[in-house]
Amino acid sequence: MLKHLIAAALLPALAAPAAALSRKQLQDVIVQCATCHGADGVSRTDEIPNLDGQHDRYLYNQLAAFRSGKRPHKQMRVMGRRLTDAEMWAIAEYYSALPPN
Amino acid sequence: MEARVRGWILAGAGMAVALGCGGAGASDVRSVIVECAACHGDEGIAKDVEVPNLAGQRRLYLYKQLVAFRKNARKHKEMRVMSREMNDADMRAIAEYYSSLPPR
């Protein structure tokens, strides 16, 4: 019984990981990404990847890898360490939903 | 008049050379791209959501990632294997190819 209750409580969180962020919270996070990757997901220089239309799962995995240091990148590690898991999902969903330019 | 004709002939010859080189380079790229396409898709759109789309991605970014995979600075088992079979010209050609594809 208890097991079922816990599962029921966890399920919505797994199904919609980004729902935890308000629009304002999302904006505050995206502003930081936008300095290099653009709010539209189009990067400002040729060395920085475009993110618009990228797969959300790929983006989330990379953010997690930057935070853990598994994918080494000085700036992205600093950014990644400030992010919560919910924020990383929200960022991934935001950029993947943008139409590629 | 004569000078203008000569000019057109020179321009035509130049174009033929440019097209010829482009064609040869493209066919070389094709043979390499086949291997990338298995995961990243023919048009640079990956079928698996854990695999990045490459269509329209930045050229220099793509090239640097390939170099990083080969050096193992960016760790990825499959990409390391793939990149070790590539020379520098292959990497540049791959980056050029995918960055020139229209994103979707």
Backbone of each chain as ProteinMPNN parsed JSONL, in Angstrom:
{"seq_chain_A": "MLKHLIAAALLPALAAPAAALSRKQLQDVIVQCATCHGADGVSRTDEIPNLDGQHDRYLYNQLAAFRSGKRPHKQMRVMGRRLTDAEMWAIAEYYSALPPN", "coords_chain_A": {"N_chain_A": [[0.843, -1.213, 0.0], [1.801, 1.28, 0.953], [3.95, 1.429, -0.766], [2.66, 1.751, -3.194], [1.512, 4.219, -2.838], [3.753, 5.865, -2.694], [4.787, 5.472, -5.238], [2.728, 6.57, -6.765], [2.935, 9.201, -5.997], [5.398, 9.872, -6.997], [5.185, 9.541, -9.746], [3.939, 11.732, -11.326], [5.986, 13.607, -11.168], [8.035, 12.403, -12.584], [6.916, 12.229, -15.073], [6.491, 14.86, -15.917], [8.96, 16.639, -15.69], [9.714, 19.309, -15.903], [7.707, 20.888, -15.048], [7.912, 22.047, -12.626], [9.068, 24.556, -12.685], [8.373, 28.029, -12.741], [7.213, 30.446, -15.171], [8.675, 32.788, -14.893], [10.886, 31.872, -13.455], [12.008, 30.183, -15.34], [12.676, 32.033, -17.343], [14.655, 33.509, -15.983], [16.666, 31.645, -15.849], [17.175, 30.998, -18.526], [18.145, 33.381, -19.506], [20.775, 33.356, -18.673], [21.899, 31.297, -20.194], [21.532, 32.38, -22.655], [23.408, 34.359, -23.157], [25.589, 33.205, -24.444], [24.442, 31.199, -26.076], [22.231, 32.308, -27.204], [18.86, 33.533, -26.905], [17.159, 32.563, -28.69], [18.348, 30.24, -29.294], [20.289, 30.258, -31.175], [23.627, 30.374, -31.616], [26.235, 32.783, -30.827], [28.784, 32.644, -31.831], [30.988, 30.717, -33.975], [32.137, 28.656, -32.609], [30.5, 27.847, -30.669], [27.763, 25.811, -29.849], [24.61, 25.745, -31.645], [21.402, 25.54, -30.153], [18.761, 25.364, -30.712], [15.948, 23.427, -31.445], [17.267, 21.11, -30.824], [17.576, 17.728, -29.576], [15.755, 17.075, -26.583], [16.464, 15.232, -24.598], [19.14, 14.723, -25.145], [20.228, 17.289, -24.654], [19.677, 17.573, -21.918], [21.192, 15.432, -20.879], [23.78, 16.348, -21.533], [23.997, 18.685, -19.986], [23.931, 17.545, -17.453], [26.276, 16.074, -17.623], [28.171, 18.108, -17.869], [27.893, 19.32, -15.384], [28.732, 17.28, -13.65], [31.281, 17.067, -14.457], [32.018, 15.155, -16.201], [31.814, 15.617, -18.899], [34.188, 17.653, -19.862], [34.313, 21.118, -19.446], [35.062, 24.288, -18.818], [33.486, 26.777, -18.504], [30.869, 25.797, -18.829], [30.763, 23.991, -16.79], [30.782, 25.578, -14.512], [28.355, 26.948, -14.94], [26.612, 24.746, -14.938], [26.805, 23.746, -12.339], [25.354, 25.467, -10.862], [22.808, 24.876, -11.408], [19.639, 23.351, -10.77], [18.171, 20.062, -10.91], [15.597, 20.22, -11.958], [15.73, 22.652, -13.269], [17.572, 22.078, -15.27], [16.141, 20.255, -16.817], [14.109, 21.94, -17.636], [15.475, 23.83, -19.192], [16.427, 22.167, -21.234], [14.015, 21.351, -22.39], [12.974, 23.786, -23.18], [14.809, 24.73, -25.189], [14.73, 22.615, -27.015], [12.188, 22.776, -27.946], [12.147, 25.011, -29.513], [11.843, 26.352, -32.818], [14.109, 25.281, -35.314], [16.519, 27.484, -36.682]], "CA_chain_A": [[0.0, 0.0, 0.0], [2.711, 2.422, 1.064], [4.734, 1.419, -1.997], [1.798, 2.294, -4.237], [1.353, 5.654, -2.566], [5.016, 6.518, -3.072], [4.852, 5.419, -6.703], [1.749, 7.529, -7.273], [3.449, 10.542, -5.721], [6.581, 10.103, -7.84], [4.88, 9.471, -11.179], [3.798, 13.03, -12.022], [7.293, 14.263, -11.209], [8.816, 11.782, -13.656], [6.272, 12.473, -16.367], [6.649, 16.268, -16.291], [10.026, 17.132, -14.822], [9.931, 20.752, -16.005], [6.527, 21.598, -14.571], [8.225, 22.686, -11.353], [9.539, 25.934, -12.879], [7.437, 29.045, -13.229], [7.69, 31.133, -16.366], [9.692, 33.736, -14.441], [12.09, 31.105, -13.112], [12.591, 29.721, -16.596], [13.294, 33.201, -17.971], [15.877, 33.85, -15.247], [17.693, 30.661, -16.177], [17.498, 31.083, -19.957], [18.954, 34.594, -19.684], [22.183, 32.994, -18.492], [22.308, 30.495, -21.358], [21.384, 33.194, -23.857], [24.622, 35.144, -23.376], [26.408, 32.523, -25.448], [23.671, 30.351, -27.0], [21.093, 33.057, -27.728], [17.539, 33.168, -26.369], [16.538, 31.811, -29.783], [19.107, 29.01, -29.495], [21.294, 30.432, -32.223], [24.811, 30.851, -30.911], [26.823, 34.017, -31.335], [30.033, 32.384, -32.544], [31.082, 29.436, -34.666], [32.661, 27.618, -31.712], [29.464, 27.544, -29.677], [26.688, 25.121, -30.572], [23.206, 26.122, -31.654], [20.612, 24.614, -29.325], [17.368, 25.352, -31.18], [15.488, 22.2, -32.073], [18.082, 19.959, -30.437], [16.814, 16.76, -28.778], [15.753, 17.461, -25.169], [17.189, 14.251, -23.772], [20.565, 14.988, -25.387], [20.595, 18.52, -23.947], [19.68, 17.282, -20.476], [22.36, 14.593, -20.58], [25.0, 17.155, -21.604], [24.03, 19.551, -18.8], [24.313, 16.684, -16.32], [27.689, 15.708, -17.812], [28.971, 19.304, -17.567], [27.857, 19.532, -13.936], [29.536, 16.262, -12.972], [32.653, 17.144, -14.942], [32.247, 14.041, -17.115], [32.168, 16.331, -20.134], [34.94, 18.798, -19.321], [34.165, 22.433, -20.07], [35.152, 25.193, -17.671], [32.327, 27.662, -18.337], [29.637, 25.025, -18.676], [30.756, 23.357, -15.478], [30.352, 26.629, -13.574], [26.914, 27.12, -15.148], [25.921, 23.513, -14.572], [26.792, 23.523, -10.888], [24.354, 26.352, -10.254], [21.477, 24.458, -11.85], [18.968, 22.202, -10.172], [17.745, 19.097, -11.91], [14.38, 20.742, -12.604], [16.16, 23.713, -14.19], [18.215, 21.457, -16.431], [15.061, 19.736, -17.665], [13.38, 23.078, -18.213], [16.336, 24.374, -20.248], [16.433, 21.196, -22.337], [12.703, 21.395, -23.055], [12.833, 25.105, -23.807], [15.566, 24.827, -26.44], [14.321, 21.609, -28.001], [10.887, 23.179, -28.497], [12.306, 26.138, -30.438], [12.022, 25.96, -34.219], [15.484, 25.511, -35.763], [16.639, 28.609, -37.61]], "C_chain_A": [[0.873, 1.256, 0.0], [3.518, 2.58, -0.23], [3.952, 2.081, -3.141], [1.63, 3.8, -4.083], [2.6, 6.422, -3.006], [5.133, 6.576, -4.591], [3.913, 6.462, -7.312], [2.242, 8.961, -7.09], [4.609, 10.887, -6.655], [6.234, 10.232, -9.315], [4.735, 10.824, -11.871], [5.136, 13.748, -12.174], [8.131, 13.709, -12.36], [8.244, 12.144, -15.022], [6.497, 13.914, -16.841], [7.701, 16.935, -15.417], [10.171, 18.656, -14.833], [8.802, 21.561, -15.386], [6.814, 22.392, -13.294], [8.616, 24.156, -11.515], [8.42, 26.855, -13.344], [8.037, 29.697, -14.467], [8.828, 32.101, -16.026], [11.014, 33.02, -14.133], [12.803, 30.635, -14.378], [13.319, 30.87, -17.293], [14.634, 33.543, -17.323], [17.026, 32.899, -15.593], [18.141, 30.833, -17.638], [18.361, 32.307, -20.26], [20.446, 34.257, -19.59], [22.714, 32.198, -19.68], [22.456, 31.394, -22.585], [22.623, 34.031, -24.17], [25.483, 34.508, -24.466], [25.565, 31.795, -26.501], [22.478, 31.074, -27.624], [19.786, 32.607, -27.094], [16.787, 32.359, -27.416], [17.307, 30.522, -30.088], [20.134, 29.076, -30.601], [22.511, 31.094, -31.592], [25.422, 32.06, -31.589], [28.125, 33.79, -32.074], [30.072, 30.941, -33.045], [31.577, 28.299, -33.761], [31.625, 27.145, -30.712], [28.256, 26.929, -30.371], [25.347, 25.856, -30.542], [22.444, 25.094, -30.826], [19.175, 24.48, -29.818], [17.027, 24.05, -31.888], [16.311, 20.967, -31.735], [17.233, 19.009, -29.577], [16.909, 17.085, -27.289], [16.574, 16.511, -24.301], [18.712, 14.45, -23.934], [21.01, 16.215, -24.6], [20.667, 18.277, -22.442], [20.913, 16.462, -20.098], [23.651, 15.4, -20.595], [25.111, 18.073, -20.392], [24.476, 18.756, -17.579], [25.795, 16.335, -16.409], [28.617, 16.896, -17.544], [29.047, 19.48, -16.055], [28.763, 18.54, -13.215], [31.002, 16.326, -13.391], [32.995, 16.019, -15.913], [32.534, 14.567, -18.519], [32.866, 17.603, -19.698], [34.721, 20.075, -20.132], [34.053, 23.445, -18.937], [33.886, 26.019, -17.465], [31.053, 26.871, -18.073], [29.603, 24.288, -17.342], [30.267, 24.355, -14.424], [28.839, 26.835, -13.687], [26.146, 25.922, -14.601], [25.797, 23.315, -13.072], [25.796, 24.41, -10.179], [22.936, 25.846, -10.521], [20.935, 23.291, -11.038], [18.566, 21.261, -11.299], [16.521, 19.607, -12.682], [14.739, 21.834, -13.614], [16.798, 23.122, -15.453], [17.174, 20.874, -17.389], [14.332, 20.871, -18.378], [14.17, 23.701, -19.366], [16.291, 23.465, -21.483], [15.113, 21.27, -23.107], [12.499, 22.72, -23.791], [13.537, 25.131, -25.165], [15.106, 23.804, -27.477], [12.993, 21.989, -28.653], [10.999, 24.339, -29.488], [12.445, 25.646, -31.874], [13.46, 26.24, -34.646], [15.523, 26.636, -36.792], [17.51, 28.258, -38.809]], "O_chain_A": [[0.71, 2.156, -0.824], [3.739, 3.688, -0.719], [4.495, 2.851, -3.933], [1.609, 4.548, -5.06], [2.507, 7.491, -3.61], [5.527, 7.596, -5.157], [4.275, 7.151, -8.266], [1.991, 9.825, -7.93], [4.78, 12.039, -7.053], [6.909, 10.949, -10.053], [5.354, 11.042, -12.913], [5.387, 14.411, -13.18], [8.848, 14.453, -13.03], [8.977, 12.338, -15.991], [6.673, 14.154, -18.035], [7.373, 17.704, -14.514], [10.692, 19.234, -13.879], [8.92, 22.774, -15.217], [6.058, 23.291, -12.928], [8.503, 24.925, -10.56], [7.628, 26.508, -14.22], [9.218, 29.521, -14.769], [9.806, 32.219, -16.764], [12.096, 33.484, -14.493], [14.029, 30.681, -14.475], [14.44, 30.702, -17.774], [15.616, 33.827, -18.009], [18.192, 33.291, -15.626], [19.335, 30.815, -17.938], [19.203, 32.276, -21.158], [21.267, 34.801, -20.329], [23.846, 32.404, -20.117], [23.345, 31.217, -23.418], [22.859, 34.374, -25.328], [26.039, 35.209, -25.312], [25.925, 31.773, -27.678], [21.791, 30.514, -28.478], [19.622, 31.429, -26.778], [15.897, 31.574, -27.091], [16.965, 29.798, -31.022], [20.774, 28.077, -30.93], [22.44, 32.22, -31.099], [25.168, 32.331, -32.762], [28.542, 34.638, -32.862], [29.308, 30.081, -32.606], [31.451, 27.125, -34.107], [31.838, 26.166, -29.995], [27.776, 27.464, -31.37], [24.997, 26.501, -29.554], [22.802, 23.917, -30.803], [18.452, 23.581, -29.389], [17.725, 23.625, -32.808], [16.081, 19.895, -32.294], [16.281, 19.442, -28.927], [17.998, 17.343, -26.778], [17.284, 16.937, -23.39], [19.464, 14.352, -22.965], [22.054, 16.188, -23.949], [21.603, 18.72, -21.777], [21.592, 16.764, -19.117], [24.529, 15.172, -19.764], [26.195, 18.227, -19.829], [25.285, 19.222, -16.776], [26.492, 16.303, -15.394], [29.727, 16.712, -17.046], [30.113, 19.752, -15.505], [29.477, 18.908, -12.281], [31.862, 15.713, -12.758], [34.124, 15.933, -16.396], [33.383, 14.035, -19.235], [32.219, 18.534, -19.217], [34.921, 20.099, -21.346], [33.073, 23.456, -18.193], [33.279, 25.979, -16.395], [30.257, 27.228, -17.205], [28.526, 23.995, -16.824], [29.452, 24.023, -13.563], [28.131, 26.89, -12.682], [25.153, 26.077, -13.89], [24.798, 22.78, -12.591], [25.428, 24.151, -9.033], [21.977, 26.337, -9.926], [21.667, 22.372, -10.669], [18.613, 21.614, -12.478], [16.427, 19.445, -13.899], [14.129, 21.931, -14.679], [16.582, 23.614, -16.561], [17.304, 20.984, -18.608], [13.989, 20.773, -19.556], [13.596, 24.056, -20.396], [16.139, 23.929, -22.613], [15.107, 21.253, -24.338], [11.926, 22.761, -24.88], [12.937, 25.507, -26.172], [15.093, 24.09, -28.675], [12.706, 21.575, -29.777], [10.051, 24.62, -30.221], [13.097, 24.631, -32.12], [13.983, 27.32, -34.372], [14.658, 26.722, -37.664], [17.715, 29.095, -39.688]]}, "seq_chain_B": "MEARVRGWILAGAGMAVALGCGGAGASDVRSVIVECAACHGDEGIAKDVEVPNLAGQRRLYLYKQLVAFRKNARKHKEMRVMSREMNDADMRAIAEYYSSLPPR", "coords_chain_B": {"N_chain_B": [[35.892, 44.21, -76.873], [37.048, 41.728, -77.637], [38.508, 41.337, -75.34], [36.5, 41.076, -73.51], [35.295, 38.668, -74.25], [37.409, 36.946, -73.786], [37.521, 37.221, -71.075], [35.092, 36.027, -70.254], [35.591, 33.398, -71.048], [37.694, 32.719, -69.36], [36.417, 32.998, -66.896], [34.517, 30.984, -67.134], [36.155, 28.717, -67.291], [37.338, 28.823, -64.807], [35.116, 28.383, -63.188], [34.448, 25.791, -63.944], [36.631, 24.384, -62.959], [36.339, 24.893, -60.243], [33.86, 23.67, -59.731], [34.447, 21.058, -60.402], [36.351, 20.367, -58.434], [34.769, 20.681, -56.172], [32.879, 18.679, -56.578], [34.462, 16.333, -56.431], [35.376, 16.475, -53.808], [32.947, 16.315, -52.416], [32.048, 13.726, -53.025], [33.917, 12.199, -51.708], [33.363, 12.902, -49.069], [30.835, 11.808, -48.78], [31.311, 9.026, -48.487], [32.343, 8.907, -45.949], [30.357, 10.078, -44.446], [28.299, 8.244, -44.453], [28.865, 6.552, -42.347], [28.513, 8.228, -40.136], [25.845, 8.722, -40.402], [24.444, 6.525, -39.526], [23.832, 6.869, -36.849], [23.342, 9.631, -36.569], [21.6, 10.266, -38.56], [20.603, 10.564, -42.039], [20.167, 13.136, -42.994], [21.238, 14.578, -40.996], [19.567, 14.625, -38.849], [18.905, 13.162, -35.925], [17.588, 9.98, -34.927], [17.324, 8.939, -32.405], [16.654, 10.317, -29.242], [18.712, 10.799, -27.535], [20.85, 11.279, -29.017], [22.622, 13.778, -30.71], [21.16, 16.125, -33.06], [22.702, 17.141, -36.064], [22.404, 18.735, -38.238], [22.791, 21.878, -39.648], [24.302, 22.703, -37.554], [26.962, 24.525, -35.903], [29.946, 24.963, -37.746], [32.688, 25.098, -36.833], [32.363, 24.32, -34.196], [31.487, 21.645, -34.494], [33.753, 20.496, -35.72], [35.683, 20.866, -33.673], [34.604, 19.255, -31.666], [34.878, 16.711, -32.794], [37.663, 16.507, -32.862], [38.107, 16.597, -30.105], [36.852, 14.233, -29.294], [38.52, 12.364, -30.482], [40.926, 12.844, -29.154], [40.132, 12.088, -26.732], [39.384, 13.991, -24.927], [36.802, 14.85, -24.782], [34.793, 12.509, -23.587], [33.595, 9.627, -25.073], [32.621, 6.555, -25.933], [31.768, 5.314, -28.468], [32.068, 7.48, -30.247], [34.738, 7.966, -29.972], [35.911, 5.706, -31.142], [34.936, 6.017, -33.774], [36.096, 8.488, -34.499], [38.781, 7.996, -34.451], [39.269, 6.723, -36.757], [39.283, 8.701, -38.546], [40.91, 11.245, -40.517], [42.374, 14.534, -40.309], [41.405, 16.032, -42.466], [39.075, 14.65, -43.113], [37.55, 15.196, -40.829], [37.205, 17.948, -41.0], [35.763, 18.042, -43.36], [33.434, 16.665, -42.686], [32.381, 18.335, -40.712], [31.927, 20.588, -42.238], [30.039, 19.575, -44.042], [27.752, 18.846, -42.411], [27.188, 21.285, -41.166], [26.295, 22.742, -43.272], [23.876, 21.695, -43.951], [20.298, 22.106, -44.039], [18.641, 22.981, -41.018], [16.079, 21.249, -39.134]], "CA_chain_B": [[35.059, 43.05, -77.227], [37.857, 40.521, -77.505], [38.878, 41.194, -73.924], [35.341, 40.605, -72.748], [35.145, 37.24, -74.562], [38.464, 36.236, -73.062], [37.101, 37.239, -69.673], [34.06, 34.998, -70.055], [36.213, 32.069, -71.149], [38.454, 32.511, -68.125], [35.454, 32.802, -65.815], [33.931, 29.66, -67.337], [37.166, 27.719, -66.934], [37.476, 28.879, -63.35], [33.939, 27.762, -62.606], [34.544, 24.349, -64.196], [37.62, 23.853, -62.016], [35.752, 24.954, -58.905], [32.813, 22.648, -59.652], [35.127, 19.755, -60.426], [36.938, 20.132, -57.104], [33.66, 20.517, -55.238], [32.303, 17.361, -56.813], [35.355, 15.287, -55.928], [35.359, 16.542, -52.348], [31.653, 15.861, -51.922], [31.918, 12.273, -53.113], [34.741, 11.671, -50.619], [32.638, 13.11, -47.819], [29.731, 10.848, -48.771], [31.723, 7.712, -47.984], [32.545, 9.046, -44.508], [29.073, 10.457, -43.843], [27.506, 7.015, -44.292], [29.105, 6.025, -41.002], [27.898, 9.155, -39.174], [24.398, 8.71, -40.599], [23.852, 5.409, -38.793], [23.267, 7.399, -35.598], [22.94, 11.041, -36.661], [20.617, 10.417, -39.633], [21.102, 10.956, -43.369], [20.11, 14.598, -43.142], [21.728, 15.205, -39.763], [18.524, 14.608, -37.822], [19.049, 11.881, -35.237], [16.322, 9.341, -34.568], [17.355, 8.725, -30.957], [16.678, 11.631, -28.583], [19.966, 10.974, -26.792], [21.889, 11.55, -30.019], [22.357, 15.14, -31.196], [21.013, 16.532, -34.452], [23.895, 17.87, -36.524], [22.044, 19.592, -39.364], [22.811, 23.309, -39.37], [25.127, 23.016, -36.378], [28.132, 25.354, -36.203], [31.037, 24.208, -38.368], [33.874, 25.005, -35.98], [31.969, 23.531, -33.026], [31.498, 20.236, -34.878], [35.149, 20.095, -35.913], [36.357, 20.792, -32.371], [34.109, 18.087, -30.936], [35.508, 15.526, -33.384], [39.041, 16.49, -32.363], [38.042, 16.279, -28.67], [36.533, 12.807, -29.166], [39.722, 11.597, -30.846], [41.92, 13.016, -28.075], [39.464, 11.628, -25.518], [39.106, 15.119, -24.035], [35.373, 14.616, -24.581], [34.772, 11.048, -23.538], [32.438, 8.938, -25.636], [33.194, 5.333, -26.482], [31.503, 5.144, -29.9], [32.644, 8.59, -31.009], [36.192, 7.824, -29.995], [36.208, 4.704, -32.171], [34.692, 6.621, -35.088], [37.014, 9.591, -34.802], [40.143, 7.498, -34.636], [39.4, 6.298, -38.152], [39.235, 9.9, -39.398], [42.033, 12.168, -40.503], [41.945, 15.926, -40.089], [40.616, 16.482, -43.62], [37.752, 14.035, -42.951], [36.833, 15.923, -39.775], [36.808, 19.257, -41.538], [34.739, 17.813, -44.382], [32.204, 16.284, -41.974], [31.87, 19.557, -40.075], [31.437, 21.425, -43.346], [28.835, 18.941, -44.588], [26.593, 18.962, -41.532], [26.838, 22.685, -40.896], [25.646, 23.325, -44.448], [22.526, 21.126, -44.11], [19.243, 22.911, -43.407], [18.109, 22.386, -39.794], [14.654, 20.986, -39.245]], "C_chain_B": [[35.826, 41.75, -77.017], [38.203, 40.241, -76.043], [37.711, 40.623, -73.119], [35.121, 39.101, -72.963], [36.163, 36.425, -73.777], [38.097, 36.122, -71.571], [36.081, 36.156, -69.375], [34.646, 33.592, -70.09], [36.958, 31.745, -69.863], [37.508, 32.211, -66.958], [34.843, 31.403, -65.898], [34.893, 28.563, -66.911], [37.316, 27.649, -65.415], [36.326, 28.159, -62.666], [34.0, 26.246, -62.75], [35.505, 23.708, -63.201], [37.015, 23.795, -60.614], [34.71, 23.85, -58.726], [33.424, 21.258, -59.583], [35.683, 19.414, -59.063], [35.831, 19.853, -56.097], [33.065, 19.128, -55.359], [33.148, 16.25, -56.221], [35.325, 15.267, -54.405], [34.085, 15.965, -51.786], [31.537, 14.345, -51.961], [32.776, 11.603, -52.04], [33.996, 11.756, -49.295], [31.551, 12.055, -47.682], [30.118, 9.518, -48.128], [31.964, 7.749, -46.473], [31.208, 9.262, -43.804], [28.182, 9.237, -43.591], [27.647, 6.471, -42.873], [28.476, 6.905, -39.928], [26.384, 8.959, -39.168], [23.712, 7.59, -39.823], [23.207, 5.896, -37.494], [22.679, 8.808, -35.764], [21.965, 11.319, -37.809], [21.231, 10.929, -40.926], [21.187, 12.468, -43.517], [20.553, 15.316, -41.869], [20.684, 15.328, -38.68], [18.524, 13.215, -37.196], [17.691, 11.317, -34.849], [16.206, 9.162, -33.058], [17.496, 10.081, -30.256], [17.928, 11.84, -27.721], [21.121, 11.323, -27.72], [21.612, 12.92, -30.639], [22.082, 15.224, -32.698], [22.265, 17.316, -34.84], [23.576, 18.863, -37.643], [22.026, 21.053, -38.94], [23.615, 23.688, -38.134], [26.362, 23.817, -36.817], [29.318, 24.502, -36.684], [32.227, 24.007, -37.423], [33.583, 24.197, -34.71], [32.056, 22.041, -33.347], [32.934, 19.728, -35.025], [35.863, 19.913, -34.575], [35.884, 19.597, -31.539], [34.748, 16.814, -31.472], [36.952, 15.388, -32.888], [39.048, 16.064, -30.893], [37.712, 14.797, -28.441], [37.786, 11.978, -29.454], [40.77, 11.666, -29.742], [41.411, 12.475, -26.742], [39.302, 12.745, -24.48], [37.6, 15.175, -23.771], [35.168, 13.115, -24.69], [33.465, 10.469, -24.062], [32.97, 7.75, -26.425], [33.031, 5.247, -28.004], [32.178, 6.235, -30.721], [34.163, 8.53, -31.02], [36.612, 6.84, -31.088], [36.061, 5.311, -33.567], [35.782, 7.632, -35.443], [38.448, 9.11, -35.027], [40.375, 6.994, -36.051], [39.457, 7.497, -39.1], [40.563, 10.639, -39.368], [41.472, 13.591, -40.384], [41.053, 16.43, -41.226], [39.201, 15.908, -43.552], [36.92, 14.848, -41.958], [36.346, 17.278, -40.272], [35.676, 19.098, -42.545], [33.392, 17.457, -43.736], [31.557, 17.52, -41.351], [31.247, 20.483, -41.115], [30.096, 20.892, -43.863], [27.621, 19.174, -43.685], [26.199, 20.411, -41.259], [26.105, 23.313, -42.081], [24.241, 22.766, -44.684], [21.494, 22.026, -43.454], [18.749, 22.23, -42.127], [16.612, 22.137, -39.942], [13.994, 21.047, -37.87]], "O_chain_B": [[35.37, 40.822, -76.349], [38.194, 39.101, -75.578], [37.885, 39.823, -72.201], [34.813, 38.359, -72.03], [35.854, 35.386, -73.194], [38.323, 35.103, -70.918], [36.185, 35.451, -68.371], [34.278, 32.72, -69.304], [36.863, 30.634, -69.341], [37.75, 31.314, -66.151], [34.671, 30.724, -64.886], [34.501, 27.6, -66.252], [37.408, 26.571, -64.826], [36.521, 27.423, -61.698], [33.66, 25.506, -61.827], [35.237, 22.632, -62.667], [37.153, 22.803, -59.898], [34.681, 23.177, -57.696], [32.984, 20.4, -58.817], [35.508, 18.295, -58.581], [35.921, 18.933, -55.283], [32.782, 18.477, -54.354], [32.627, 15.333, -55.586], [35.258, 14.207, -53.784], [34.11, 15.22, -50.806], [30.991, 13.74, -51.038], [32.402, 10.553, -51.518], [33.995, 10.813, -48.504], [31.363, 11.478, -46.611], [29.365, 8.954, -47.333], [31.805, 6.734, -45.794], [30.952, 8.717, -42.73], [27.41, 9.207, -42.633], [26.681, 5.995, -42.276], [27.964, 6.401, -38.928], [25.728, 9.015, -38.129], [22.529, 7.694, -39.499], [22.16, 5.391, -37.089], [21.649, 9.132, -35.173], [21.55, 12.46, -38.014], [22.241, 11.633, -40.916], [22.139, 13.005, -44.082], [20.281, 16.502, -41.685], [20.88, 16.048, -37.7], [18.19, 12.225, -37.846], [16.771, 12.053, -34.492], [15.109, 9.227, -32.503], [18.345, 10.893, -30.624], [18.167, 12.945, -27.235], [22.227, 11.623, -27.271], [20.484, 13.193, -31.049], [22.679, 14.504, -33.498], [22.815, 18.064, -34.031], [24.39, 19.732, -37.956], [21.333, 21.425, -37.993], [23.616, 24.845, -37.713], [26.747, 23.775, -37.986], [29.639, 23.466, -36.101], [32.708, 22.888, -37.242], [34.45, 23.48, -34.212], [32.623, 21.265, -32.578], [33.281, 18.663, -34.515], [36.564, 18.922, -34.369], [36.666, 18.999, -30.8], [35.121, 15.933, -30.697], [37.4, 14.295, -32.54], [39.89, 15.266, -30.48], [38.227, 14.18, -27.509], [38.072, 11.008, -28.752], [41.423, 10.67, -29.432], [42.149, 12.409, -25.758], [39.107, 12.473, -23.295], [37.174, 15.51, -22.666], [35.348, 12.526, -25.756], [32.381, 10.776, -23.565], [33.662, 7.902, -27.431], [34.013, 5.125, -28.737], [32.784, 5.961, -31.757], [34.802, 8.988, -31.967], [37.539, 7.1, -31.854], [36.927, 5.148, -34.426], [36.317, 7.623, -36.552], [39.226, 9.763, -35.723], [41.514, 6.852, -36.496], [39.654, 7.336, -40.304], [41.254, 10.666, -38.35], [40.26, 13.802, -40.364], [40.083, 17.152, -40.998], [38.235, 16.593, -43.891], [35.751, 15.149, -42.203], [35.22, 17.692, -39.995], [34.749, 19.906, -42.587], [32.341, 17.903, -44.196], [30.347, 17.722, -41.451], [30.189, 21.074, -40.898], [29.152, 21.65, -44.089], [26.583, 19.645, -44.148], [25.015, 20.725, -41.134], [25.381, 24.296, -41.919], [23.495, 23.288, -45.512], [21.774, 22.645, -42.427], [18.467, 21.031, -42.139], [15.957, 22.751, -40.784], [12.784, 20.851, -37.757]]}, "name": "protein", "num_of_chains": 2, "seq": "MLKHLIAAALLPALAAPAAALSRKQLQDVIVQCATCHGADGVSRTDEIPNLDGQHDRYLYNQLAAFRSGKRPHKQMRVMGRRLTDAEMWAIAEYYSALPPNMEARVRGWILAGAGMAVALGCGGAGASDVRSVIVECAACHGDEGIAKDVEVPNLAGQRRLYLYKQLVAFRKNARKHKEMRVMSREMNDADMRAIAEYYSSLPPR"}
